Every structure is written in C-alpha cells, then in structure tokens.
Amino acid sequence: MRTGAVEPALAGFGASVAVSGDQVLVAEPNDVRAPGAVYVYAKRSGAWTEAARLTAENPVRGDLFGS
C-alpha cells in the first residue's frame, strides 16, 4: 500500500500492522537502505493515502525501529 515516489517495499514492510478507525500503521523494521520506519495511512474521502513516515529521532541503520 505504499504510495508516492518511494522505492519498492522490502521484505520487512508489513512486519507489523495496527488498524484504528480510519488509520493504518505499517512497520518496516528491516529497511536495509536506512533505519526502520513506520508508515501511517489515513482514509480520507474514501481513499487511502500515506499521511506520514515515522522514524527514530536518532536513527541507526538496522535499528529495527517499528518492530
């Protein structure tokens, strides 16, 4: 469900998923290009869009942020 101009998803994308109402959080802890991330998707006017990409404040490659 990645959107926009991002590279193809890696094996870690979707390792964890949380759903609450019209929001979905998708973890990608195994992002080898950069430290892990959590993608926030929101349903607006019936369409799902990427609302945010969350990362650690002081990221380190392989930190497994989002696991």
N, C-alpha and C positions, 0 to 999 in steps of 0.2 A: 504494500500500500504506500510505498514511498512516492513522493511527488516532487516536481520541480527538477532542476538540473543537478541531480546527485548521481554518484556512481552506482552501479548495480549493487544490490544487497549482498552482504557476505553471509556465511553460514550462521553467524551469531544473531542476525536480525530476526526478531520474534522469539528470542530465547525466553522472554517473559512478556506477558501481556496483561494489562489491567484495564477493565472497562467500567466506566461510571457515567450513566446517563448518556450524554452526547459527546463524551470524551473517551479516547482510547490512548493508552500509553504503551509503546512498544520498545522493548530493550534491545540493544545491540552491544552486548558486553565484549564480544570478540572482534571488534573492529581493529584489524591489524594496521591500517593506514594511520590511525590516530587512536587516542584513548577511547574507551567505550562511550556510548551515548544513549539517551532515551528520547524517542520521538513522540511528540504529542500531536494527536489528530483530533479535530473538532468537527462535528456535523453542524453545518450552517446552511439553512435554506435547502435542506435535503441532500446536500453534497458533503462528502468528507474531504477535508483539506488539512495539510500539515500546518499546525499552529505554532509549533516551537520545536527546537532541538536542544535538549538539555545535556550539559557536560559538567564534569567536575571543575571546581574552581581552580585547582592546581593540577591539571591532568598530566598523567604519565602514560606512555604507550603501554598497553597491556594491563591497565589498572582494573579492568573488568567493571567499570562504572556501569550501572544498570543491571547487574546480575542479581 
